[in-house]
Structure formats: structure tokens, C-alpha cells
């Protein structure tokens, strides 16, 4: 078994001349402590392979605020979107490469890696892609279903600019425009109708598989879409008030000085990690109002983004009561996944030491390019030879893509028991584990039985500066 331990996120330069010897030593120490935590979790054969030095790895760290600022529910990733095929490239010298690439994602939360991998698929030899997604809450499953449906809306139904703006609003804004809220409502009503009808679901959404979910999970998923489909009059979700309450809980006595705290967090926790493209204006606006991507006039963002709601059992007068609220990130923001790196290096240029583009502009460019690539792949199918079209239309493939792929959603909490199922033993060529969704603890020696020979492990870790 070959495992790659990778700490995904911002490249923190360790050059003492630029950062100071003490600063570099501190960052390096954070990497060593983070690596030690993973080795303790893995244990057994995995630990010996990684610690022996036979496993290639790259030490990187994610942008983070303090632990309390993460919240108990993750809605967006804390590392840039990756092309997962680049982590498992086909071996040209090995004719026995698998015709399919099976990837297990623990806590990826927002489908960014799936979309990036599909957009980059034409760069790689043809092989099927199977993504197995395991989350710790059904709201994250519902959000990914919505995001994937949006990504594959046909161009004649939704233009490229509208799709990109809608994606960013749904993905990272607490308040959205009326037309975006209406899109959520329409798609939620559709999913609510399809979930009880597996045959209709498979026919209309061939790239999604919910077959592995338990019946009670499907019922709960239907309840999530029912809440999303409701109007404010039917089921209120006062996001602005909930956001302020969450912010007060995070800042405590510093709440009255929140603008200064926002600037401190940005410069000392994000800029120092390399995310200098996130400017003060957009970060302060997000921290204050929950609106990260303000592409249109500020007055247009009025309705709550109901996809950021999650349920929790709380104690009220001695009884456990189910309530909905916002318990997500208020420390880092949704800028990291698409806003700090780009294939177009001109977007990352600086002038007099200041980035010429902000994270919101880079995010819009990257998301638009991603969707353009997906549309180009679809048009490639339309102009393909008949035998190629037949291959692309095979069972388990998606008619919207030139490469067959499918996203399988697994039951919540299934990680400890996956190795007991023959279907998953030695199945996965890549295992990705996220820190933002608190899924790192799911790593165990038993999970190694699910990794195929030559498979790789990728772990996203958050390295928090001392005193944060």
C-alpha cells in the first residue's frame, strides 16, 4: 500500500530571510505537531509507512481562525479546490491501470474537489470516476446535491454568468438575491418529489446515487428539502439575527471592537498564511453581514440562504428540543476554496505590494472557468463519433459530461464499518479526509483495508497559530 500524507491548503513559505527565523521555526513546528496528530490517529501499518519516510508528502497548512470560530458545522472547505486525478495520475508504464478511479471523500462538504476534478478530466486519459461521499450531517449532503445540480444545468436553461453568480451566492453568502432564493425553492421542491421515487431520481439525475442511504436518512433528507422549499412565512430562518448571535458567541467581550478584531484576524491569521488577496473590505463585510460575494448591488441581498441552516438538539427547561440555527464558520470565510489560487497567474499579480484582484473577483473568475470547462466537455460529447457517444452514454455515466462519473452518497457514520463490506474492501484508489468538517477522527487502521494496492491517503489539517 502506498499512502500520501498531504496537508492541503496555503503554502506557508519557510524562508527565514523573508519571514524571520523565529516565525519560520514556529510554522515548521506547527507542521510537525499537525503531522504527529495524524500519525497518532493512523497507528499500525499506516504509521510505520509514513514515519519511515517511504511515503511522499508535502507539508502544507490551511487558513484558519481559532477553533471556536470554525463552528460545529462546516459549509465550505478550508483548502483550495483540487484536481484529484492529479494525485492519482495513471502510470504510462503500467498497462494494468484501473479503468475506473474510485475516490472516498470524508467530509469534503462542498463538492469543490469533485467539480475541479471533472473540469480537469479532459487533461487525463479516459477513465471512469466514482466519488464516494461521506458526511456527518444530511444538510451537507443536501447542499452538495444542490450544488451539483446547479453545476450541470444546461446552458440553454441558465447562462454562464448567472450560473457562476448563483453558485457563489448559494455557496458562501448568508443573504442571497430573490432569484437565487427562488432557484433553491424550485430545486428543493423537485428533489422532494424525486426522493420517494428511486427510478425517477435515477432517470433525471443519473450522476447521483443515494441508494446507499438508509431509509430514515432519506426521510430526513426529504425534510431538509421541505424546509428549503418553504417560504419565510411558512418556516422562518432569520439568518441575520442568527449570524449576529453566532458572532457574539465567538467574539465575547471583543464584540464591540469587532471591526478591529476582523482586521486583526485577516492580517495575522490569513495574510500571514499567504492569503493576501483577501482584502479588508470584503472580509470585514462578510464578518459583519455574512455576505462574502457581493457581485451585484448590496441592496439586492435580502433573503436568507436557507441551505446554511442546520439542526441541533438543545436543552430547554430540562427537555431536549430540536432547533434550527447557524453554527458554521465565522472566522475564516468561504474565500479559500476558489479565491486564493488560479491557473491564470495574472490575477495574482501585485502592484506596489498590493494584490490587483481581491478574493471575490478571483473566485468569480475561477468558478466561471470551471463551469466553462464543464460546458465544453458536454459539447465535446455532442460532436463525438457515434461509438464514443455510445460509450459516454453507458449505464452509470452522465450525459452532461464527456467522461463517465457518478457521485455516491454513503450513510452517515459509515466510516468505521466500511471495511466489513466486501464491496468496499481494497476499493478506493484515493482517500481524502477533511479537517474542517471534523472528520479526521474517522481515520483508523481498519479503514486502510478499504484502500486499493497503491492507493493514496490525503489529509487536510488545520494548523492554528499559538494564541489564536
C-alpha positions in Angstrom: 0.0 0.0 0.0 1.3 3.4 -0.9 -0.1 6.3 1.1 0.4 10.0 0.5 0.0 12.1 3.7 -0.7 15.6 2.4 -1.6 18.8 4.3 -3.7 20.7 1.9 -4.0 24.5 1.9 -1.9 27.6 1.8 1.7 27.3 1.1 3.4 28.9 4.0 6.9 30.0 2.9 9.6 28.9 5.4 12.3 31.2 4.1 13.9 32.8 7.2 15.1 35.8 5.2 11.6 36.7 4.3 9.6 35.6 7.3 12.1 35.7 10.1 13.9 32.7 11.6 11.6 32.6 14.6 8.5 32.9 12.5 9.7 30.1 10.2 10.5 27.9 13.1 7.1 28.4 14.5 5.3 27.5 11.3 7.6 24.5 10.8 6.8 23.4 14.4 3.0 23.7 13.6 3.6 21.3 10.7 5.4 18.8 12.9 2.7 18.9 15.6 -0.1 18.5 12.9 1.8 15.6 11.4 2.2 14.0 14.8 -1.6 14.2 15.4 -2.2 12.3 12.1 0.4 9.6 12.9 -1.3 9.0 16.3 -4.7 8.7 14.7 -3.4 6.3 12.0 -1.4 3.9 14.1 -0.3 0.4 13.0 1.0 -0.2 9.4 0.0 3.3 8.2 2.0 5.0 10.9 5.1 2.9 10.1 4.8 3.7 6.4 4.5 7.4 6.9 7.1 7.8 9.7 9.6 5.6 7.8 9.9 8.2 5.1 9.0 5.9 2.3 5.8 7.8 1.7 6.0 11.0 -0.3 4.4 14.0 1.4 4.2 17.8 1.1 3.8 19.8 4.2 1.1 22.5 3.8 -1.4 24.1 6.1 -4.9 25.5 5.7 -6.0 29.0 6.6 -7.7 29.0 9.9 -9.1 31.2 12.6 -9.4 29.9 16.1 -11.1 26.6 16.8 -14.3 28.1 18.2 -14.7 30.2 15.0 -15.0 27.1 12.9 -18.3 26.2 14.4 -19.7 22.7 14.7 -21.0 22.5 11.1 -18.8 23.1 8.0 -20.4 24.7 5.0 -17.3 25.4 2.8 -13.8 23.9 2.6 -10.7 25.4 4.1 -8.4 24.4 1.3 -8.3 25.2 -2.5 -10.2 23.0 -4.8 -8.0 20.2 -6.2 -7.9 18.0 -9.3 -7.9 14.7 -7.5 -6.8 12.9 -10.7 -3.5 14.7 -10.3 -3.0 13.0 -7.0 -3.6 9.6 -8.7 -2.1 10.0 -12.2 -2.2 7.0 -14.5 1.1 5.2 -14.8 2.0 5.1 -18.5 4.4 2.2 -17.9 1.7 0.1 -16.3 -0.9 -1.2 -18.8 -2.9 -2.6 -15.9 -4.2 0.8 -14.6 -7.8 0.5 -13.4 -10.5 1.7 -15.9 -12.2 3.5 -13.1 -10.8 5.7 -10.3 -12.7 5.3 -7.0 -12.3 8.1 -4.6 -13.6 8.2 -1.0 -14.2 11.8 0.4 -14.7 12.1 4.1 -16.1 15.5 5.0 -15.4 17.4 1.7 -18.6 19.3 2.5 -19.0 21.4 -0.7 -18.2 19.3 -3.8 -15.4 21.6 -4.8 -12.9 18.8 -5.4 -15.5 16.9 -7.4 -16.2 19.9 -9.7 -12.5 20.7 -10.1 -11.7 17.1 -10.9 -14.4 16.9 -13.5 -13.4 20.2 -15.1 -9.8 19.0 -15.5 -10.8 15.5 -16.7 -10.1 16.1 -20.4 -6.4 16.5 -19.5 -6.2 12.9 -18.4 -6.6 9.6 -20.2 -10.2 8.4 -20.3 -11.3 6.5 -17.2 -14.5 6.4 -15.2 -14.7 8.4 -11.9 -16.6 7.2 -8.9 -16.8 9.6 -6.0 -18.0 8.2 -2.7 -19.0 11.0 -0.3 -19.4 10.5 3.4 -20.5 13.4 5.6 -21.5 13.8 9.2 -24.8 15.7 8.6 -27.5 15.4 6.0 -27.6 19.2 5.4 -24.1 18.9 3.8 -25.4 16.1 1.6 -28.4 18.2 0.5 -26.1 21.2 -0.2 -23.8 19.1 -2.4 -26.8 17.7 -4.3 -28.0 21.2 -5.0 -24.5 22.4 -6.0 -24.0 19.5 -8.4 -27.4 20.1 -9.9 -26.6 23.7 -10.4 -23.2 22.9 -12.0 -24.8 20.7 -14.6 -27.7 23.0 -15.5 -27.8 23.1 -19.4 -26.6 26.4 -20.9 -29.9 26.9 -22.6 -31.6 27.0 -19.2 -29.0 29.0 -17.3 -26.3 31.2 -18.7 -22.7 31.0 -17.6 -22.6 34.3 -15.8 -25.9 33.6 -14.0 -24.8 30.2 -13.0 -21.5 31.4 -11.6 -23.1 34.2 -9.6 -25.8 31.8 -8.3 -23.2 29.3 -7.3 -21.1 31.8 -5.3 -24.2 33.1 -3.5 -25.5 29.7 -2.6 -22.1 28.5 -1.6 -20.8 31.4 0.6 -23.4 34.1 1.2 -25.7 34.2 4.2 -28.0 36.5 2.3 -29.0 36.0 -1.3 -31.0 37.6 -4.1 -34.6 36.9 -4.7 -34.0 34.9 -7.9 -31.4 32.7 -6.1 -33.8 32.0 -3.2 -36.4 31.1 -5.8 -33.9 28.7 -7.5 -33.3 27.0 -4.2 -37.1 26.7 -3.6 -37.7 25.3 -7.1 -34.9 22.7 -6.9 -35.9 21.7 -3.4 -39.5 21.0 -4.5 -38.1 18.9 -7.3 -35.9 16.9 -5.0 -38.7 16.4 -2.5 -40.7 14.8 -5.3 -37.9 12.7 -6.6 -36.5 11.2 -3.3 -39.5 8.9 -2.7 -39.2 7.7 -6.4 -35.8 6.0 -6.9 -36.5 5.2 -10.6 -37.4 8.8 -11.4 -34.4 10.0 -9.4 -32.0 7.7 -11.3 -33.6 8.8 -14.7 -33.4 12.5 -14.0 -30.1 12.6 -12.0 -28.0 9.8 -13.4 -24.8 11.2 -11.9 -26.1 10.9 -8.3 -26.6 7.8 -6.3 -28.5 7.8 -3.0 -29.0 4.1 -2.9 -26.7 3.5 0.0 -28.5 5.9 2.3 -30.7 4.4 5.0 -34.5 4.9 4.7 -34.5 7.1 7.8 -31.7 9.2 6.3 -33.7 9.6 3.0 -36.7 10.7 5.1 -34.5 13.2 7.0 -33.1 14.4 3.6 -36.6 15.0 2.3 -37.3 17.0 5.4 -34.3 19.2 4.7 -35.5 19.9 1.2 -39.0 20.6 2.5 -37.6 23.3 4.8 -35.6 24.8 1.9 -38.7 24.8 -0.2 -40.8 26.7 2.4 -41.2 30.5 2.4 -40.3 32.7 5.3 -43.9 32.9 6.3 -44.1 29.1 6.5 -40.8 28.4 8.2 -38.8 31.4 9.3 -35.0 31.4 9.2 -33.7 34.8 10.5 -30.2 34.4 9.2 -29.1 38.0 10.1 -30.1 37.6 13.7 -28.6 34.1 13.9 -25.4 35.4 12.4 -25.1 38.2 14.9 -25.8 35.8 17.8 -23.1 33.4 16.4 -20.7 36.3 16.1 -21.4 37.5 19.7 -20.7 34.0 21.0 -17.4 33.8 19.1 -16.1 37.3 20.0 -17.4 37.5 23.5 -16.2 40.7 25.2 -14.5 41.7 21.9 -17.8 42.1 20.1 -17.9 45.9 20.4 -14.5 46.1 18.8 -15.4 43.6 16.1 -14.2 45.7 13.2 -10.7 45.9 14.7 -10.8 42.2 15.5 -11.8 41.5 11.9 -8.7 43.4 10.6 -6.5 41.6 13.2 -7.8 38.2 12.2 -7.4 39.0 8.5 -3.8 40.2 8.7 -2.4 38.0 11.4 -4.2 34.7 10.6 -4.9 34.9 6.9 -2.4 37.2 5.3 0.4 35.7 7.3 -0.6 32.3 5.8 -0.3 33.7 2.3 -3.9 34.7 1.5 -3.1 38.3 0.8 -5.7 38.5 -2.0 -8.4 38.6 0.7 -8.8 42.3 1.2 -10.1 44.1 4.3 -13.2 45.4 2.7 -14.6 42.0 1.6 -13.5 40.2 4.7 -15.0 42.8 7.0 -18.3 42.8 5.0 -18.5 39.0 5.3 -17.7 39.1 9.1 -20.3 41.8 9.7 -23.2 40.8 7.3 -22.5 37.2 6.2 -22.3 38.4 2.6 -18.9 37.2 1.2 -19.5 37.7 -2.6 -21.2 41.0 -3.4 -21.3 40.9 -7.2 -24.5 43.0 -7.5 -25.7 46.0 -5.6 -25.7 45.5 -1.8 -29.4 46.1 -1.5 -30.1 43.0 -3.6 -29.0 40.6 -0.9 -32.0 40.4 1.4 -33.3 36.8 1.7 -31.7 34.2 4.0 -29.7 31.4 2.4 -31.7 28.5 3.9 -29.0 26.0 2.8 -26.9 27.2 5.7 -29.4 26.1 8.3 -28.7 23.0 10.4 -30.5 21.3 13.2 -29.3 20.7 16.8 -30.7 19.3 20.0 -30.6 21.8 22.8 -31.8 21.8 26.4 -34.8 24.0 27.2 -36.3 23.9 30.7 -34.9 20.4 31.3 -36.0 19.0 28.0 -34.1 18.3 24.7 -35.6 20.4 21.9 -34.7 20.3 18.2 -33.9 23.7 16.8 -32.5 25.2 13.6 -29.8 27.8 13.5 -26.5 28.8 12.1 -23.5 27.1 13.7 -21.0 27.4 10.9 -17.7 29.3 10.3 -17.4 33.0 11.3 -13.6 33.1 11.5 -12.2 32.2 8.1 -14.8 32.7 5.4 -15.6 31.0 2.1 -12.8 32.7 0.2 -10.1 29.9 0.3 -11.6 27.3 -2.0 -11.7 29.3 -5.2 -10.3 32.7 -4.2 -6.6 32.4 -3.4 -5.2 30.4 -6.3 -5.8 30.5 -10.0 -4.5 28.9 -13.2 -4.4 32.5 -14.6 -1.4 33.9 -12.8 -2.2 37.4 -13.9 -5.0 37.5 -11.3 -2.4 37.0 -8.6 -0.1 39.9 -9.6 0.6 42.7 -7.1 1.1 46.4 -7.6 3.2 48.3 -5.0 2.9 45.2 -2.8 -0.9 45.1 -3.1 -2.9 42.4 -5.0 -4.6 43.9 -8.0 -7.5 41.5 -7.6 -9.5 40.5 -4.5 -10.6 37.0 -3.5 -14.1 37.6 -4.6 -13.0 38.6 -8.2 -10.7 35.6 -8.4 -13.4 33.3 -7.1 -15.8 34.5 -9.8 -13.2 34.0 -12.5 -12.3 30.5 -11.3 -15.8 29.4 -10.9 -16.7 30.8 -14.4 -13.7 29.0 -15.9 -14.7 25.8 -14.2 -18.3 25.9 -15.5 -17.0 26.8 -19.0 -14.8 23.7 -18.9 -17.8 21.5 -17.9 -19.9 23.0 -20.8 -17.0 22.4 -23.2 -16.9 18.8 -22.1 -20.7 18.5 -22.8 -20.3 20.0 -26.2 -17.5 17.5 -26.9 -20.0 14.7 -26.4 -22.4 16.3 -28.8 -19.8 16.4 -31.5 -18.3 13.0 -30.7 -18.2 9.9 -33.0 -21.2 7.5 -32.6 -19.1 4.9 -30.9 -17.7 7.4 -28.4 -21.2 8.7 -27.7 -22.4 5.2 -27.1 -19.5 4.7 -24.6 -20.3 8.0 -22.9 -24.0 7.0 -22.6 -23.3 3.7 -20.9 -25.0 2.8 -17.7 -23.6 4.8 -14.7 -22.4 7.7 -16.9 -23.6 11.2 -17.1 -24.9 12.6 -20.4 -23.7 16.1 -19.4 -20.1 15.1 -19.3 -17.6 13.6 -21.8 -16.2 11.4 -19.0 -18.4 8.9 -17.2 -18.7 9.7 -13.5 -21.0 9.1 -10.6 -21.3 10.6 -7.1 -22.3 8.0 -4.4 -23.5 9.3 -1.0 -22.8 6.9 1.8 -24.7 6.7 5.1 -23.7 9.0 8.0 -21.2 7.4 10.3 -20.4 4.6 7.9 -16.6 5.0 8.0 -15.9 2.6 11.0 -17.8 -0.2 9.3 -16.8 0.2 5.7 -14.1 -2.5 5.9 -16.7 -5.0 6.9 -18.4 -4.7 3.5 -16.8 -6.8 0.8 -17.9 -4.2 -1.8 -15.5 -1.6 -0.3 -12.5 -3.8 0.6 -9.5 -2.7 -1.4 -11.8 -0.4 -3.4 -10.5 3.1 -3.1 -7.5 4.5 -5.0 -7.6 7.7 -3.1 -8.9 8.5 0.4 -9.4 12.2 1.2 -10.1 13.4 4.8 -11.0 16.9 5.7 -10.3 18.7 8.9 -13.0 21.5 8.6 -15.9 19.0 8.9 -14.2 17.4 12.0 -13.8 14.1 10.1 -10.1 13.5 10.8 -11.1 11.3 13.8 -12.7 8.9 11.4 -9.2 7.8 10.3 -8.5 4.4 11.7 -6.2 1.4 10.9 -9.3 -0.6 9.8 -10.1 2.0 7.2 -6.8 1.0 5.5 -8.5 -2.2 4.4 -10.7 -0.2 2.0 -7.7 1.3 0.2 -6.6 -0.4 -3.0 -3.0 -1.6 -3.5 -1.0 1.5 -4.5 -3.8 3.8 -3.1 -3.1 7.1 -1.5 -4.3 9.0 1.6 -4.7 12.8 1.7 -5.4 14.5 5.0 -6.4 18.2 5.2 -5.2 19.6 8.5 -5.6 23.0 10.2 -2.5 24.4 11.9 -3.6 27.1 14.3 -1.1 29.7 15.4 -0.3 29.8 19.1 -2.6 32.2 21.0 -5.3 32.0 18.3 
